């Protein structure tokens, strides 16, 4: 009986150890994950973009994003370019805008960081 109990304890400890290893691998892999939509939106907060005709948009809050779609994503080594379409709503005026942007991330110190925002189009929706 004592030996059966010992075998159960060993089996339980193995399961716990396997779970810890899997969790650690998941955390390490998550550190180098490429940015997805929610991360990109968070990274845009505080950033400003300007259209060719002088229209300026400053990202102030996540609630401004009415629509957000990644049209394409191209990764070359430690750089990723995202072609993104957005519908934005100004929290003060309620006006809505359509934006097409090219966002570039670069990997630095093992993490992806927003490097640049190129505004291809920004126009008010009537």
C-alpha positions in Angstrom: 0.0 0.0 0.0 2.8 2.4 0.9 4.5 1.7 -2.4 1.3 2.4 -4.4 0.9 5.7 -2.6 4.5 6.6 -3.4 3.9 5.8 -7.1 0.9 8.1 -7.2 2.9 10.9 -5.6 5.6 10.4 -8.2 3.1 10.5 -11.0 1.5 13.6 -9.6 4.9 15.4 -9.3 5.7 14.5 -12.9 2.4 16.0 -14.1 3.1 19.2 -12.2 6.6 19.4 -13.6 5.3 18.9 -17.1 2.7 21.6 -16.6 5.4 24.0 -15.4 7.7 23.2 -18.3 4.8 23.8 -20.8 3.8 27.0 -19.1 7.4 28.3 -19.1 7.8 27.5 -22.8 4.6 29.3 -23.5 5.7 32.4 -21.7 9.1 32.4 -23.4 7.4 32.1 -26.8 5.0 34.9 -26.0 7.9 37.3 -25.4 8.8 37.2 -29.0 5.4 36.9 -30.6 4.7 39.3 -33.4 2.3 42.1 -32.7 -1.4 41.4 -33.4 -4.3 43.9 -33.7 -4.8 44.6 -30.0 -1.1 45.2 -29.4 -0.8 47.4 -32.4 -3.8 49.5 -31.3 -2.2 49.9 -27.8 1.1 50.9 -29.4 -0.6 53.6 -31.5 -1.9 55.4 -28.4 0.0 58.7 -28.0 1.2 58.6 -31.7 0.3 61.1 -34.3 -0.1 60.8 -38.1 -0.6 63.5 -40.7 -2.3 63.2 -44.1 -0.9 64.7 -47.3 -3.5 67.5 -47.2 -2.6 68.4 -43.6 -5.2 66.5 -41.6 -3.7 65.4 -38.3 -4.8 62.5 -36.1 -3.5 61.8 -32.6 -4.4 58.4 -31.2 -5.6 59.1 -27.6 -7.7 56.2 -26.6 -8.6 52.6 -27.6 -12.3 53.6 -27.9 -11.4 55.7 -31.1 -10.9 52.5 -33.1 -14.3 51.7 -34.6 -12.9 49.2 -37.1 -9.4 47.8 -37.4 -8.2 45.3 -40.0 -4.8 44.0 -40.9 -4.9 43.9 -44.7 -1.4 42.3 -45.0 1.7 41.6 -43.0 5.2 41.1 -44.4 8.0 40.0 -42.2 11.7 40.3 -43.3 14.1 39.2 -40.5 13.7 41.6 -37.6 11.2 43.9 -39.4 7.5 43.6 -40.0 5.3 45.8 -42.2 1.6 45.9 -41.6 -0.8 47.4 -44.1 -3.8 48.4 -41.9 -7.2 49.9 -42.6 -9.0 51.7 -39.8 -12.3 53.6 -39.1 -11.6 56.1 -36.3 -14.0 58.2 -34.3 -13.0 61.4 -32.7 -14.2 61.3 -29.1 -14.8 65.0 -28.9 -16.5 65.8 -32.2 -17.9 62.4 -33.0 -16.6 62.7 -36.5 -15.4 59.5 -38.2 -12.4 59.0 -40.4 -11.0 56.3 -42.6 -7.3 55.7 -42.5 -5.0 53.4 -44.4 -1.6 53.2 -42.9 1.7 51.3 -43.2 3.0 50.4 -39.7 6.6 49.1 -39.3 7.8 47.2 -36.2 11.4 46.3 -35.5 12.7 43.7 -33.1 14.9 45.2 -30.4 16.3 43.4 -27.4 14.0 40.5 -28.1 10.8 42.5 -28.3 8.9 44.0 -31.2 8.7 47.8 -31.1 6.7 50.3 -33.2 9.3 51.9 -35.5 7.2 54.1 -37.8 3.7 55.0 -39.1 3.3 56.0 -42.7 -0.2 57.4 -43.4 -1.3 56.4 -46.9 -4.7 57.9 -46.6 -6.7 59.8 -43.9 -10.1 61.2 -44.8 -13.3 62.2 -43.0 -16.3 60.1 -43.6 -19.4 62.2 -44.3 
